[in-house]
Amino acid sequence: MIAKVRNKVKIFLKETTDASEVRVVRVDKIEGGWIAEGEVAAKNQFLASIKPEYRIFEKEHYVVKVGDDYEVTSYRRVNAYEDVEEILSYGL
């Protein structure tokens, strides 16, 4: 089950963020589904706008909520130091 969630999150984040690489670093079972945290390697758009041949990547963090039916129900970009439990307490 966790592998299925990880794959779903990877595919979703690659499609949504146009990321070159996605790494799922955490998956937790919650009531009604799953919550996952992913690291995304995203091209620095500012530097690319200055000089297109620059290929500088930055690490971005996302929290993705997946339902019991393995469909993504919500996601958001987060600060790398935010705690997933804190995010859940305020709602995704």
C-alpha positions in Angstrom: 0.0 0.0 0.0 2.8 2.5 0.9 4.5 1.7 -2.4 1.3 2.6 -4.3 1.0 5.9 -2.4 4.7 6.7 -3.0 4.2 6.1 -6.8 1.0 8.1 -6.9 2.7 11.1 -5.2 5.8 10.9 -7.4 3.7 10.9 -10.6 1.5 13.7 -9.3 4.3 16.0 -8.2 6.3 15.4 -11.5 3.2 16.4 -13.5 2.1 19.3 -11.3 5.5 20.9 -10.6 7.2 20.0 -13.9 10.0 18.6 -11.7 13.0 16.7 -13.0 13.2 14.5 -9.9 10.9 13.7 -7.0 11.8 11.9 -3.8 9.1 10.8 -1.3 10.6 11.2 2.2 7.6 10.4 4.4 4.3 8.5 4.1 1.9 8.3 7.1 -1.5 6.6 7.3 -4.2 9.0 8.5 -8.0 8.7 8.9 -9.4 8.5 5.4 -6.2 8.1 3.5 -2.5 9.0 3.6 -0.3 12.0 3.9 3.0 12.1 2.1 6.0 14.5 2.1 8.0 14.9 -1.1 11.2 16.7 -2.1 11.2 18.1 -5.6 14.2 19.2 -7.7 13.0 22.3 -9.5 14.9 24.5 -11.9 15.5 27.9 -10.6 13.3 30.0 -12.9 14.9 33.3 -11.9 18.3 32.3 -13.0 16.9 30.5 -16.1 15.2 33.8 -17.1 18.6 35.6 -16.9 20.5 33.0 -18.8 18.6 30.0 -20.2 21.7 27.7 -20.2 21.9 28.0 -16.4 20.7 24.7 -15.0 20.5 25.4 -11.3 18.1 23.3 -9.3 16.6 23.9 -5.9 14.9 21.6 -3.5 11.2 22.3 -2.8 9.1 20.4 -0.3 5.4 19.5 -0.7 2.8 17.7 1.4 0.3 15.7 -0.5 -2.9 14.1 0.9 -4.1 10.9 -0.8 -7.5 9.4 -0.2 -8.2 5.7 0.5 -9.0 5.4 -3.2 -5.4 6.5 -4.0 -6.5 9.8 -5.5 -4.7 13.0 -4.6 -7.2 15.2 -2.6 -4.9 18.1 -1.8 -1.4 19.3 -1.8 0.7 22.3 -0.8 4.2 23.6 -0.9 5.8 23.9 2.5 8.8 25.2 4.2 11.4 22.4 4.6 11.3 22.8 8.4 7.5 22.8 8.8 6.3 19.7 10.7 3.7 17.6 8.9 1.6 17.2 12.1 1.4 21.0 12.5 0.2 21.2 8.9 -2.4 18.6 9.5 -3.7 20.3 12.6 -4.5 23.4 10.5 -5.7 21.4 7.5 -3.9 20.9 4.3 
